[in-house]
Amino acid sequence: MVTPIADSQAASHANELKLEANAFYANKQYHEAIDKYTQAIEADPTVPAFYTNRAQCHLFTEGYGAARDDANAALELDPSFIKAYYRRAAALLAMGKLKEARADYREVTRRAPTDAVAHKKHAECDKLYRRIQFEKAIDSDSDRKRVADSVDLSKFPLPEDYTGPRMPLRTKQVTKSSLLNKGEANGHADDASSDREAEEEEMVEVEEEYVDLEFVKSLADWFRDQKNLPVRYMYAILLQVEKLLRPLPTMVDITVPADSVITVCGDVHGQYYDVLNIFKLNGFPSDKLFYLFNGDFVDRGSFSVEVIMLFFSLKLLYPNAFFLNRGNHESIDMNQLYGFEGEVKHKYPAQGKRMFNLFQETFEALPVAHLIQEKVFVVHGGLYSRETARNANQPGGDGVVRLDELRELSRFYQPSHSKLLCESLWSDPQTANGRAPNPRGTAIQYGPDVTKEFCDTNNLKMVIRSHQQMDEGYEIAHDGKMVTVFSAPNYCDQGTNKGAYIRITPDLECTYHKFTAVPHPNVKAMAYANVNRFM
């Protein structure tokens, strides 16, 4: 590669722009810093540090793909530039590419053998990579039994000293063999003979726990006081909600009755005390006050267990009034890096791995989208590339995804399994028309024309999505057809952003409500994460 040479005037101007960018960076104004570093690069594209500085800003704004690309550009200018390897390793790790990140940290140790920080990060990355690879090897899809089919609640009695919320009991009919062989089911038997045998089996009456309003409200207070649910109740709720979610279509239709209203919330990311504040400001969920939480319930915030278990309890209590969309952080790769796995194992050390796997099964059962009053499409990430549409390769195909494609999508996988699933959870809007690669390094960005085409084709009024921090909690874009709502104020304890929620009436009148963060106990965000020590 031939490195261009900037004249002295351009280099001087670029350095001034860099200093302005540094000031924005120091004030945590990362988007403004990115703009200034970009101007500096345009003025003088020969300085590797400009690219790595911009890469650091991209890391803070979750533009991990863009950070990787900037690090690559710096290394093209100077293959020995140590900081570029650091930036690329951090970006790759944040994207879940641990093997490649490990290679970059190893390269730093080779080029700077006395760099103690590099040796530490390489060792930690190597350890994390080996652990995850080992767990994958012993838990492959081909021979993995569903946890939901193997948990025997009789083996988890309530502790005698437990003084917390009590789930009431009810009776139900079950097959006798299900009690005898609970640990042997693998969840794959689905043939007609098995069904006939089940129908002919002897039925017996057993007691089971369930949730009622008293339990849910007591649970909210119990969690507020930083107390854990017993293992028995954790499993009971998870098993029941997984069973409730599994038969649902991938896109769920919501009809809001004339005497009701629905509130749509965005990412909450384990910020339990802000969730309680939403309920304080807007009202506790009921059969008249619907809620739809639009994914990313867990990770980053350090009260993710409390958030997701309260949400699952509310789903059981109000199955037709409390709705949950899957987000990109309801996935194993994100949970292993951004805190949820560590939090589950910390709070339930004896059952942590098994419980975490049951959470993953339950996350895969979550719907991907909801449709309110046939007119408002709600999805965590956003819209789609042309080749994702079913008709993309057909003569005359317009490359627009139809809602029925989402209804029919098999969702019981990790997000990378299909483009339709991945883009639903990961895509972002942009101001320019058309489509472009996403700075996150996965899925796409899409413009106002793509939104209009999608809405017109599917007879929609608007799309509501989340997935991105908004300074004011929400953003209305694309001529009013693309709304982003984000409900985690003071995100990761590092920002000044507000949270927001949207109240929608049966006639689709939308009102937007902003709120600020409330105090939480002295457990910092990312306390259980693996990725934060690499940034």
Buried (B, 14 or more C-beta within 10 A) or exposed (E): EEEEEBEEEBBEBBBBBBEBBBEBBEEEBBEBBBBBBBBBBEBBBBBBBBBBBBBBBBBBBBBBBBBBBBBBBBBBBBEEBBBBBBBBBBBBBBBBBBEBBBBBBBBBBEBBEEBEEBBEBBEBBBEBBEEBEEEEEEEEEEEBBBBBBBBEBEEBEBEEEBEBBEBEEEEEEEBEBBEEEBEEBEEEEEEEEEEEEEEEEEEEEBEBBBBBEEBBBBBBEBBBEEBBBBBBBBBBBBBBBBEBBBEBBBBBEBEBEEEBBBBBBBBBBBBBBBBBBBBEEBBBBBEEBBBBBBBBBBBBBBBBBBBBBBBBBBBBBBEEBBBBBBBBBBBBBBBBBBBBBBBBBBBBEEBBBBBBBBBBBBBBBBBBBBBBBBBBBBBBBBBBBBEBBBBBEEEEEEBBBBBEBBBEBEBBBBBBEBBBBBBBBBBBBBEEEEBEEBBBBBBBBBBBEBBBBBBEBBEBBBBBBBBBBBEEBBBBBBEEBBBBBBBBBBBBBEBEBBBBBBBBBBEBEBEBBBBEBEEBEEEEBBBBBBBBEBE
